[in-house]
Amino acid sequence: MNDSIKKILVEWNTKTTERQKLQQTYALIACVSLIIAGIISLINYTLGQRLLLVAILALFTLIVNMIIWALLQSLILLKINKIKDNKITKQTSKSSRK
């Protein structure tokens, strides 16, 4: 069982980007804490409500993180990639002229 868990984690580590890992971790924390808060609230209502706050904060963090990454990707990273592509094409055209 430990080997299969290690295999799954290694595969997840190699196939996903850092951003995807972070977002999946936030989503996992939100889901697990929501389930735990629901179970705990059956026993102790106030403690369940406090644990529910953890789930809400994790969900809020996930949403904010998704928005920030989308804005960063669309506003900055795409422009950086275009600048790099332009430099590469200029360098290859200069080298082909020689």
PyMOL commands that set and color helices and strands:
alter all, ss='L'
color gray80, all
select helices_A, chain A and resi 2-15+18-43+45-97
alter helices_A, ss='H'
color red, helices_A
deselect
rebuild
show_as cartoon
